[in-house]
Amino acid sequence: MDIVWRNSLTCPTEEEFLEMVDNKTGTLLSFAIKLMQATSKSETNYSGFVRMIAIYLTVRDDYMNMQPKNYADDKGFCEDLAKGRFSFPIIHSIRTDPSDRRLLRIIKQRSSSVKFKLLALQLLEKTQTFAYCQSFLEYMEQQIRLEIKDLGGNKKLEAIMDLHSVRV
C-alpha cells in the first residue's frame, strides 16, 4: 500500500498506516515465530506481541529518520522525504493540519535538498509531530514491556527494548 500512497500522493490515515505495517512487517515476523514454534512444544500465541514490536520498530525508524542528529551518519536525515514516502511523522503532520499543503508538495518533489528538509522539519514542529511520536512510542514501549512481563519475562528482550528506547 505504501507504494500506492506514494505514487498517487495520497496521505493515509494513521490507522491505515499501522494496518499496512501489521500486514507487512507484523505478518513476516509472525510467520518467523510460527516457523520456530513448529519444532517447539510451546503453544503460546506471540502474534500480538510480534505485531506490537513491528509497529514500534517501524514508527521508531520513521521518527529517528526525521532526527538529523541521530540518523545523519547512518541513513541520511529525512530520507523518507526524498523517497516521497508517507512515514508515521509525515502522516501525523499532514493529517493534523490538512490546510497546509507544503509538506505534500515537498513529498511530491522527492527532493534531497537540505532547504526542503529543514522546511519539512519546521512543519513537523509546528504540528507538534515529534511530541506526538515520542508519546506514541513511549506508550507502545510500555505495552511491549508489559507483554514481555506477561509472557514470563525475558532479560534479553528487555535489553533490546532498552537499546531501542526513545525515552527522554
Order of alpha helices (4+ residues) and beta strands (2+ residues): alpha-alpha-alpha-alpha-alpha-alpha-alpha-alpha-alpha-alpha-alpha
